[in-house]
Amino acid sequence: MVEADPFQGGLSDHVALQFLASAPFSLVLTDPWKDDNPIVYANRAFHDTTGYPREDVIGRNCRFLQGPGTDPAAVARIHRALEREEEVTVDILNYRSDGTPFWNRLMLAPLRDSDGKVRFFSGVQKMLAPEDAPDHAHTTIDELHHRVKNHLSMVVSLMRMHNREAATNPREVLDKAARRIEGLAMLYEQLTYTDGENNQAVVLGDYLGRVADSVGRLAPRDQIKIKLRADRFTVPVERAVPMGLIVSEVVTNAMQHAFGEAPGTVTINIEEADDGGVRLSIDDDGRGFADGVDWPREGSVGGRLVLQLTASLAGSLSVNSGPQGTRIMLDAPPSVRQRN
């Protein structure tokens, strides 16, 4: 961990920093207000990727990852983005601590305080497979990374609205945050596509299936089964993100509250609607909502998140619950299949 909270902004910022730093992709923070913009934080994934221990990283400029094969043009793009305080995504040849080269997709972004002043730069790295090296990379990847980052910021801002909850139980808040970012991390890993695929879209059923599997692995019991039935079609990346978060929230709630100690099944259906839109339904065969429970509602983080995500899709949400189970259905219009 960082020796001190670099944001110096109270518990909510500290929780948000831990949340981002524990994400399952490599992350560093650098401080442009210190001489030579050194690294002030590197998460465990960064150490695993590069092979450098913490004591060899903190206080150094990131250029120690460069080597004889590093393209000066890529380095120049990074320097230009730092000087202009802009975001940039660069594929650059870096070197591990043992000298082994690897292609690194670096997403660099300024982190600003409430006054708009840059306090830190964040660097998210993804080690590329040989077939995804620059000769095969898509130029649109910058835009896709930018969209994923925007949705990540949305989740963090929702966390910060609940300072009281974080103050009383920060571990629980971090656990919820880790679950909410899981789907985003999966999408981040899918941002490189093979030739001939639509590099602005993902196969919705495949992506939501991975989200559901991830939620299932977090369950404390194995008697709850998750089934997926999906038509095969694509949606733009920026639409897949909110749908993935909705599935994560609804399935998690079902697994935690619908069955008690009894076994059960959660079934996810993804259909291409007759009008060209998308219908997403999530059914469980549990005991239904307790009397007086109104979900989703603004008073809970999860409920508020689902309502905001539904609105972002211009969709409608219906909830039907009874003793035989609960069905939650999202209907999204044909525009959800189109790029913004």
C-alpha positions as CSV (number, residue, x, y, z in Angstrom):
1,M,0.0,0.0,0.0
2,V,0.9,3.6,-0.3
3,E,2.6,5.0,2.8
4,A,0.2,7.9,2.9
5,D,-3.1,8.6,1.2
6,P,-1.9,10.7,-1.8
7,F,-5.3,12.3,-2.4
8,Q,-5.5,13.7,1.2
9,G,-9.2,14.0,0.7
10,G,-10.7,12.0,3.6
11,L,-11.9,8.4,3.8
12,S,-14.0,8.4,0.6
13,D,-11.0,9.2,-1.5
14,H,-8.9,6.7,0.3
15,V,-11.5,4.0,-0.2
16,A,-11.7,5.0,-3.9
17,L,-8.0,4.8,-4.3
18,Q,-7.9,1.3,-2.7
19,F,-10.7,0.2,-5.0
20,L,-8.9,1.3,-8.1
21,A,-5.5,0.0,-6.9
22,S,-6.9,-3.5,-6.2
23,A,-8.4,-3.7,-9.7
24,P,-7.2,-6.8,-11.7
25,F,-5.1,-4.8,-14.1
26,S,-1.8,-3.1,-13.7
27,L,-2.0,0.5,-12.3
28,V,0.5,3.2,-11.3
29,L,0.1,6.7,-10.1
30,T,2.8,9.4,-10.7
31,D,3.2,12.8,-9.1
32,P,3.9,15.6,-11.7
33,W,4.6,18.0,-8.8
34,K,7.7,16.1,-7.8
35,D,11.0,16.2,-9.7
36,D,10.9,13.9,-12.8
37,N,7.2,12.9,-12.2
38,P,8.1,9.8,-10.2
39,I,5.8,6.8,-9.4
40,V,4.2,7.2,-6.0
41,Y,2.0,4.1,-6.2
42,A,2.1,0.8,-8.0
43,N,-0.4,-2.0,-7.4
44,R,0.3,-5.6,-7.1
45,A,-0.6,-6.3,-10.7
46,F,2.1,-3.9,-11.9
47,H,4.7,-5.7,-9.9
48,D,3.5,-9.1,-11.3
49,T,3.6,-7.7,-14.8
50,T,7.0,-6.1,-14.7
51,G,8.8,-8.3,-12.2
52,Y,10.0,-5.2,-10.3
53,P,9.5,-5.2,-6.5
54,R,8.1,-2.1,-4.8
55,E,11.4,-0.8,-3.5
56,D,12.7,-0.7,-7.1
57,V,9.6,1.2,-8.4
58,I,8.5,3.9,-6.0
59,G,10.3,7.2,-6.6
60,R,11.4,6.4,-10.1
61,N,10.2,7.7,-13.4
62,C,8.4,5.1,-15.6
63,R,11.1,5.3,-18.2
64,F,13.0,2.5,-16.4
65,L,10.7,0.2,-18.3
66,Q,12.1,1.3,-21.7
67,G,14.9,-0.4,-23.5
68,P,16.8,-0.6,-26.8
69,G,13.8,-1.6,-28.8
70,T,11.4,1.1,-27.5
71,D,10.1,3.4,-30.2
72,P,11.1,7.0,-29.6
73,A,7.9,8.1,-31.3
74,A,5.8,6.3,-28.6
75,V,7.9,7.9,-25.9
76,A,7.3,11.3,-27.5
77,R,3.5,10.7,-27.5
78,I,3.6,10.1,-23.8
79,H,5.7,13.2,-23.1
80,R,3.4,15.3,-25.2
81,A,0.3,14.0,-23.3
82,L,2.0,14.8,-20.0
83,E,2.9,18.3,-21.0
84,R,-0.6,19.0,-22.3
85,E,-2.3,17.2,-19.4
86,E,-4.2,15.0,-21.8
87,E,-5.3,11.4,-22.0
88,V,-3.4,9.1,-24.4
89,T,-3.3,5.4,-25.2
90,V,0.1,4.1,-26.6
91,D,1.4,0.7,-27.5
92,I,5.0,0.7,-26.4
93,L,7.7,-2.0,-26.1
94,N,8.7,-2.3,-22.5
95,Y,11.1,-4.6,-20.6
96,R,10.6,-6.7,-17.5
97,S,13.1,-6.7,-14.7
98,D,14.9,-9.7,-16.2
99,G,15.3,-8.0,-19.5
100,T,12.4,-9.8,-21.3
101,P,10.6,-7.5,-23.7
102,F,6.8,-7.2,-23.8
103,W,4.3,-5.1,-25.6
104,N,2.5,-2.8,-23.2
105,R,-0.8,-1.0,-24.0
106,L,-0.5,2.1,-21.8
107,M,-3.6,4.2,-21.0
108,L,-2.4,7.4,-19.4
109,A,-4.8,9.9,-17.9
110,P,-4.6,13.0,-15.6
111,L,-6.4,12.9,-12.3
112,R,-7.8,16.3,-11.3
113,D,-9.0,17.7,-8.0
114,S,-12.3,19.5,-7.5
115,D,-10.7,22.7,-8.9
116,G,-9.6,21.0,-12.1
117,K,-5.9,21.0,-11.1
118,V,-4.0,17.9,-12.1
119,R,-2.8,16.1,-8.9
120,F,-1.6,12.8,-10.4
121,F,-1.3,10.9,-13.6
122,S,-2.7,7.3,-13.7
123,G,-1.2,4.7,-16.0
124,V,-3.2,1.5,-16.7
125,Q,-1.2,-1.2,-18.5
126,K,-2.2,-4.3,-20.4
127,M,0.4,-6.8,-21.6
128,L,-0.4,-7.6,-25.2
129,A,-0.3,-11.0,-26.8
130,P,2.0,-11.2,-29.9
131,E,-0.9,-11.2,-32.3
132,D,-2.2,-7.9,-30.7
133,A,1.1,-6.1,-31.1
134,P,1.0,-2.7,-32.9
135,D,1.0,-4.1,-36.4
136,H,-2.3,-5.7,-35.6
137,A,-3.8,-3.1,-33.3
138,H,-6.9,-1.1,-34.1
139,T,-6.6,2.6,-34.0
140,T,-10.0,3.0,-32.4
141,I,-8.7,1.4,-29.1
142,D,-8.1,4.9,-27.6
143,E,-11.8,5.7,-27.9
144,L,-12.8,2.4,-26.3
145,H,-10.5,2.8,-23.4
146,H,-11.8,6.3,-22.8
147,R,-15.4,5.0,-22.6
148,V,-14.5,2.3,-20.1
149,K,-12.6,4.9,-18.0
150,N,-15.7,7.1,-18.0
151,H,-17.9,4.2,-16.6
152,L,-15.2,3.4,-14.0
153,S,-15.4,7.1,-12.9
154,M,-19.2,6.7,-12.6
155,V,-18.9,3.8,-10.2
156,V,-16.3,5.6,-8.1
157,S,-18.5,8.7,-7.8
158,L,-21.4,6.5,-6.6
159,M,-19.1,5.1,-3.9
160,R,-18.2,8.6,-2.7
161,M,-21.9,9.5,-2.2
162,H,-22.0,7.1,0.7
163,N,-19.3,8.4,3.0
164,R,-21.2,7.4,6.1
165,E,-21.4,3.8,5.0
166,A,-17.7,3.8,4.1
167,A,-16.8,5.3,7.5
168,T,-18.7,2.6,9.4
169,N,-17.8,-0.4,7.3
170,P,-15.0,0.4,4.7
171,R,-14.3,-3.3,4.1
172,E,-17.9,-4.0,2.9
173,V,-17.8,-0.9,0.6
174,L,-14.5,-2.2,-0.9
175,D,-16.0,-5.7,-1.4
176,K,-19.0,-4.2,-3.2
177,A,-16.8,-2.0,-5.3
178,A,-14.6,-4.9,-6.3
179,R,-17.7,-6.7,-7.6
180,R,-18.8,-3.7,-9.5
181,I,-15.5,-3.2,-11.2
182,E,-15.2,-6.9,-12.1
183,G,-17.4,-6.6,-15.2
184,L,-15.5,-3.5,-16.3
185,A,-12.2,-5.3,-16.0
186,M,-13.6,-8.1,-18.1
187,L,-14.6,-5.7,-20.8
188,Y,-11.2,-4.0,-20.7
189,E,-9.6,-7.4,-21.4
190,Q,-11.9,-7.8,-24.4
191,L,-11.0,-4.5,-26.1
192,T,-8.7,-6.2,-28.6
193,Y,-10.5,-7.9,-31.4
194,T,-9.5,-10.1,-34.3
195,D,-9.5,-9.0,-37.9
196,G,-13.0,-8.8,-39.4
197,E,-14.9,-8.3,-36.1
198,N,-16.7,-5.1,-35.3
199,N,-14.1,-3.3,-33.2
200,Q,-16.8,-0.9,-31.8
201,A,-19.0,-3.7,-30.4
202,V,-19.1,-6.8,-28.3
203,V,-21.2,-10.0,-28.5
204,L,-23.6,-9.2,-25.7
205,G,-24.4,-12.7,-24.6
206,D,-20.7,-13.6,-24.3
207,Y,-19.9,-10.6,-22.2
208,L,-22.9,-10.9,-19.9
209,G,-22.2,-14.6,-19.5
210,R,-18.8,-13.8,-18.2
211,V,-20.2,-11.2,-15.8
212,A,-22.7,-13.8,-14.5
213,D,-20.0,-16.4,-14.1
214,S,-17.9,-14.0,-12.1
215,V,-20.8,-13.2,-9.8
216,G,-21.4,-16.9,-9.4
217,R,-17.9,-17.5,-8.2
218,L,-18.4,-14.9,-5.5
219,A,-21.3,-16.8,-4.0
220,P,-20.7,-18.5,-0.6
221,R,-22.8,-21.5,-1.6
222,D,-22.7,-23.8,-4.7
223,Q,-26.4,-24.8,-4.6
224,I,-27.4,-21.7,-6.6
225,K,-27.2,-22.3,-10.3
226,I,-27.0,-19.6,-13.0
227,K,-28.3,-20.3,-16.5
228,L,-27.9,-18.1,-19.6
229,R,-29.9,-18.2,-22.7
230,A,-28.8,-15.6,-25.3
231,D,-29.4,-14.7,-28.9
232,R,-26.1,-13.9,-30.6
233,F,-25.8,-10.3,-31.6
234,T,-23.6,-7.4,-30.9
235,V,-24.1,-4.0,-29.1
236,P,-21.7,-1.1,-29.0
237,V,-19.1,-1.1,-26.2
238,E,-20.6,1.9,-24.4
239,R,-24.0,0.0,-24.2
240,A,-22.5,-3.3,-23.0
241,V,-21.0,-1.6,-19.9
242,P,-24.3,-0.5,-18.2
243,M,-25.9,-3.8,-19.1
244,G,-23.1,-5.7,-17.5
245,L,-23.4,-3.7,-14.3
246,I,-27.2,-4.2,-14.2
247,V,-26.7,-8.0,-14.5
248,S,-24.1,-7.9,-11.8
249,E,-26.4,-6.0,-9.4
250,V,-29.5,-8.0,-10.1
251,V,-27.8,-11.5,-10.0
252,T,-25.9,-10.6,-6.8
253,N,-29.1,-9.4,-5.1
254,A,-30.9,-12.7,-6.1
255,M,-28.0,-14.8,-4.8
256,Q,-27.9,-12.9,-1.5
257,H,-31.6,-12.6,-0.7
258,A,-33.9,-14.8,-2.9
259,F,-33.2,-18.2,-1.5
260,G,-32.3,-18.2,2.1
261,E,-30.7,-21.6,2.8
262,A,-32.6,-23.3,0.0
263,P,-31.1,-24.2,-3.5
264,G,-32.3,-22.3,-6.5
265,T,-31.7,-21.1,-10.0
266,V,-31.2,-17.7,-11.6
267,T,-31.9,-17.6,-15.4
268,I,-30.7,-14.8,-17.6
269,N,-32.3,-14.4,-21.0
270,I,-30.9,-12.0,-23.7
271,E,-33.1,-11.5,-26.7
272,E,-33.1,-9.4,-29.8
273,A,-36.5,-7.7,-29.7
274,D,-38.9,-7.6,-32.7
275,D,-38.3,-3.9,-33.1
276,G,-34.6,-4.3,-33.1
277,G,-34.0,-3.4,-29.5
278,V,-32.8,-5.6,-26.6
279,R,-34.8,-7.4,-23.9
280,L,-32.8,-8.6,-20.9
281,S,-34.7,-10.6,-18.3
282,I,-33.4,-12.1,-15.1
283,D,-35.6,-14.7,-13.3
284,D,-35.1,-16.5,-10.0
285,D,-37.2,-19.3,-8.5
286,G,-36.7,-18.0,-4.9
287,R,-39.1,-16.7,-2.3
288,G,-39.8,-13.3,-3.7
289,F,-39.5,-9.9,-2.1
290,A,-40.4,-9.5,1.5
291,D,-43.5,-7.4,2.3
292,G,-42.8,-3.7,2.0
293,V,-39.7,-4.1,-0.1
294,D,-39.6,-1.7,-3.0
295,W,-36.7,-2.3,-5.4
296,P,-35.0,-0.6,-7.1
297,R,-35.1,2.6,-5.0
298,E,-32.9,5.6,-4.8
299,G,-32.0,5.0,-1.1
300,S,-29.6,2.1,-1.9
301,V,-26.4,2.3,-3.9
302,G,-27.3,-0.7,-5.9
303,G,-30.8,0.4,-6.6
304,R,-29.7,3.9,-7.6
305,L,-27.1,2.4,-9.8
306,V,-29.6,0.2,-11.7
307,L,-32.0,3.2,-12.1
308,Q,-29.3,5.4,-13.5
309,L,-28.0,2.7,-15.8
310,T,-31.5,2.0,-17.1
311,A,-32.0,5.7,-17.8
312,S,-28.6,5.9,-19.6
313,L,-29.9,3.2,-22.0
314,A,-33.3,5.0,-22.5
315,G,-34.8,1.7,-21.3
316,S,-37.7,0.7,-19.1
317,L,-37.5,-1.7,-16.1
318,S,-40.3,-3.9,-14.8
319,V,-40.2,-5.9,-11.6
320,N,-42.6,-8.7,-10.7
321,S,-42.1,-10.7,-7.5
322,G,-44.1,-13.3,-5.7
323,P,-43.9,-16.5,-3.7
324,Q,-42.7,-18.4,-6.8
325,G,-39.9,-16.1,-7.6
326,T,-38.9,-12.7,-9.1
327,R,-38.6,-11.5,-12.7
328,I,-36.7,-8.3,-13.5
329,M,-36.9,-7.2,-17.1
330,L,-35.1,-4.5,-19.0
331,D,-36.4,-3.4,-22.4
332,A,-34.0,-1.2,-24.4
333,P,-35.0,0.6,-27.6
334,P,-33.4,0.0,-31.0
335,S,-31.1,2.9,-30.4
336,V,-29.2,0.8,-27.9
337,R,-27.8,-1.2,-30.9
338,Q,-26.4,2.0,-32.4
339,R,-23.2,4.0,-31.6
340,N,-23.5,7.4,-30.0
